[in-house]
């Protein structure tokens, strides 16, 4: 009777060991599947980021443009402003090249309506050459001063790309990174 119980327990133990081994094999397979899926997810996220940046390729953000009145057409206002600000671009026929413009909902990340800096504009520029001529690559970071406010132009990047640029900047020059952080704060929304 004892021998029968011992044999029965030994059989149950070997079955349990077999089940544990199978479970560990299944777990290892699942871990590999999860790693594979995580890799695919990262690849899809990178493609999504690239697509978003490609869609934003024609966009420029213009910061610090003063004086637009409520009800005034943002596109007409920004075209007039750019024509006055960039007199050297008079031959470009800016009016036909700016296809769309609107105010962004925030002004540099500040919710305070008394903050003196106006909300930035997002403009869609149809011409690659005009976009390059206006962009910060072709001009200094501070384009001009109007009513004691600096006018900035930068490319419109996705939130992730903007954060990555800021982190790279922070690593290369900590003091400059603080100034860049102040500039970019709220622009990734």
N, C-alpha and C positions, 0 to 999 in steps of 0.2 A: 504494500500500500504506500509506504513511504517512497519506495523506488518509483512507483507510478507517478506520485506527486512531483518528485524531483525531475523525472523525465518530462512531465507536462510543463513544469516551470522552465525547464531548459528549452523546450520547444517554443514556449511563449517568448522567452528571452531572445531566441534567435529570430523569431518573427518580428519582434520589436526592433532588434538591431537592423534587420532588413528594411523595415519601414523607415527607420531613422536614416539609413544610407540613401534610400530612395528620396526621402524628403530633402536631404542635403544636396543630392544631385539636382532635384527640381529647383531648389533655392539657388544653386549656382547658375542654372539655366536662366532663371528669372533675373538674377543680378546682371548677367550678360545682356539679356533683353532690355533691361532698364537702362544700362549704360549705352546700348545702341540707340534706344529711343531718345535719351538725353542728348546724344551726339546729333541725331536728326533734328531735335528741337532747337539746338544751338545753331545748326545750319539754316533752318527755316527763319529763326530770329535774325540772323545775319543778313539773309536775303531780304527779309522785310525791312530791315534798317536801310539796306542799300536802295531798295525800291522807293522808300520814303524820301531818302536824300536825292534820288534821281527826280522824283516828282517836284521836289523843292528847288531843283537846280536853277530854274528861271526866276526864283523869288529873291528879293533883297529886302532886308529890314532897314528902315530909315528911322533913326532915333533923334529926338529933339526938335522936330519941325514945329515951329510955333504958329499960332494964329488962325487955325481953322475954326470957322464958326459952325455952330450946330445947324444942321440942315444943308450945309454946303456939300456938294458932291466931292467925296474924297479923292477920286481919280483926277478930276479937273483941278482940284487944289494942289495935289502933289505934282502934277504935270507943270502947272504954273510955277510952283516953287522950284522944281528941278531946272526949268528953263532959266529962271533968274539966278539960281545958285551956281549952275554950271554953264556959264556963258560960252565957255570954250566948246560946248557940245551943241551949239546952235544949229550946226549943219545936220544933226542927227534926226531932226523931226521927232522929238521926244513924244509928242502927242500921239503919233501913230504907233510908237513902240511900247508904250505903257498900256497893257491890255486890261489890267485890273489893279485897283488899289483899295485898301481899307485899313481902318484903325484896328490895331490889336486891342484886346480887351483890358490889358493891364498897362500900367506905366512903370516899367522897370521893377516890377514886383512889389510896388508899394500900393497898399489899399487906401492910403490916406488921400482923399480927394484934394487936399490942400497942397499936396506935393507939387512943386513948381514945374517939374519936367512933364511935357505933354506925352500922351500915349504914342507909342511908335506906330509907324505905317508898315504894312506889308504890301509890297508892290510886285506885280508879275510883269517882267520885262521880256518882250518877245524876241528882241535882237540880242544874240550872244555878244556881239561886239560892243553894243551900248552897255550891256550888263558889265562887261569887263572894264569899260571906260569909267563907269560909276563906282565899281566895286572897290573895296579897300586895297586890293592888290595893286591897283593903278594909282591910288591916291593915299595920302597919309590917313592914319586912323581918325583923327579929328579933321573933318573936311573943311569946316568953316565955323565961325562964331556968328550967331544971329541973336540979337536981344540978349546978350551975355550968356547964351546957351550954346554948347558945342553940338554940332550936327555930326552924327556917326552913321555910317553905312556898313552893314555886314551881310554876308550870305545867310540865307535862311536854312539852318540845319535842323535835323531832328534833335529831340531832347538828349538821346544817348550820345550822339556825335558831339553835341555841344559840351556835355559833361566830360567826355573823353578829352576833348581839346583843352578844357579847363584843367583837368588833372595833369595833362602833359605840361601845360604852362606852369602849373604849381610846382611840379618837380624840377623844372629848369630854372625858375626864378621866383623864390617865395614872396618877395616884396611885390613884384609885378603881378603875381598870382592874386594877391589881395585886391589889387586894382581891377583885375580882370573879373574876379568874383563879384565885385560891386557892380561892374558893367553887365555881367551876364545874369545876375540874380533876377529870377522871374522871367527871363527871356526864353526859357525852355518849356514854358507851359503852353 
